[in-house]
């Protein structure tokens, strides 16, 4: 779409650009429930091994490191390196497919879930 240089940029979000008046309910800040905040805090503090166990994946120790099979693709040998001491609650990285992240992202990618679904599942919050 061609945008006239004299027109406001629609990305800024001001009432002139978006067409939504400043006093419209769509502009009101969202309120996060206390239950959701507790579920998010619990999910963020959940350890990497707890999430791996929740996904029914077996972790094996090789030397000082932990490995497991990647839930994102077929593995003959464990290719996911688990680092429970890194980050807030641990980090994981698959050397085969290059995916990695924190425990919540592991749940999201393994179960094809959204962020809120993963938080609800890990944090034990069910609506």
C-alpha positions in Angstrom: 0.0 0.0 0.0 1.3 3.5 -0.9 1.4 5.9 2.0 1.4 9.6 1.2 4.3 11.3 2.9 2.0 14.0 4.3 -0.2 11.5 6.1 0.6 10.3 9.7 2.3 6.9 10.0 -0.2 4.3 11.2 2.4 2.6 13.5 2.6 5.4 16.1 -0.8 4.6 17.7 -1.9 8.1 18.5 -5.6 9.0 18.1 -5.0 10.8 14.8 -3.2 7.8 13.3 -5.3 5.0 14.6 -8.7 6.7 14.5 -9.4 5.5 18.1 -10.3 8.4 20.4 -8.2 8.9 23.5 -11.2 8.2 25.8 -12.3 5.0 23.9 -12.3 1.7 26.0 -9.9 0.1 23.5 -7.2 2.5 24.7 -7.7 1.6 28.4 -4.7 -0.3 29.9 -5.3 -4.0 30.3 -5.6 -5.3 33.8 -3.8 -8.5 34.7 -5.5 -10.7 37.2 -3.7 -11.7 40.4 -4.3 -15.4 39.4 -2.5 -14.8 36.0 0.4 -13.0 37.8 0.8 -15.9 40.2 0.7 -18.5 37.3 3.2 -16.4 35.3 5.6 -16.2 38.3 5.3 -19.9 39.0 5.9 -20.8 35.3 8.9 -18.5 35.1 10.4 -20.0 38.3 9.8 -23.6 37.2 13.0 -25.4 36.7 14.1 -26.8 33.4 14.1 -30.4 34.6 10.6 -30.0 35.9 9.4 -28.9 32.5 11.4 -31.7 30.7 9.7 -34.2 33.1 6.3 -32.7 32.4 6.9 -33.2 28.7 7.8 -36.9 29.4 11.3 -36.5 28.1 14.1 -38.5 29.6 17.3 -36.6 30.4 20.7 -38.3 30.5 23.9 -37.1 32.0 27.1 -37.1 30.0 30.0 -35.9 32.1 28.9 -32.6 33.7 26.3 -31.9 31.1 22.7 -33.1 30.7 21.1 -34.0 27.3 17.8 -35.2 26.1 16.1 -36.0 22.8 14.6 -33.1 20.9 10.8 -33.1 21.0 10.8 -31.0 17.8 12.2 -33.6 15.5 13.2 -37.3 15.5 16.5 -38.0 17.3 18.5 -41.2 17.4 20.9 -39.7 19.9 20.1 -37.0 22.5 20.9 -33.6 20.9 19.4 -31.1 23.3 21.8 -29.7 25.7 20.2 -28.7 29.1 21.8 -26.0 31.2 19.8 -25.8 34.4 22.1 -23.3 36.0 22.0 -20.7 33.2 19.4 -18.0 33.0 16.5 -17.5 35.4 15.3 -21.2 35.4 17.6 -22.9 32.9 18.3 -22.9 29.2 18.2 -25.5 26.5 19.6 -25.7 23.0 19.3 -28.4 20.3 22.4 -28.9 18.3 20.5 -30.5 15.4 17.8 -28.0 14.6 19.3 -24.9 16.3 16.3 -24.2 18.5 16.7 -23.1 22.1 15.4 -21.0 24.9 14.0 -21.1 28.4 11.6 -23.7 29.8 8.5 -21.9 28.7 9.7 -21.8 25.1 10.5 -25.5 25.3 6.9 -26.2 26.3 5.6 -23.8 23.6 7.6 -25.5 20.8 7.1 -29.1 22.0 3.3 -28.7 22.4 2.7 -26.1 19.7 1.2 -23.9 22.3 0.9 -20.2 22.7 2.6 -18.3 25.5 -0.5 -18.1 27.6 -1.3 -21.8 27.1 2.2 -22.7 28.1 2.0 -20.5 31.2 -1.3 -22.0 32.1 0.0 -25.5 31.7 3.3 -25.0 33.5 1.9 -22.6 36.2 -1.1 -24.8 36.9 -3.6 -22.1 36.1 -6.7 -23.3 34.3 -9.5 -21.1 33.1 
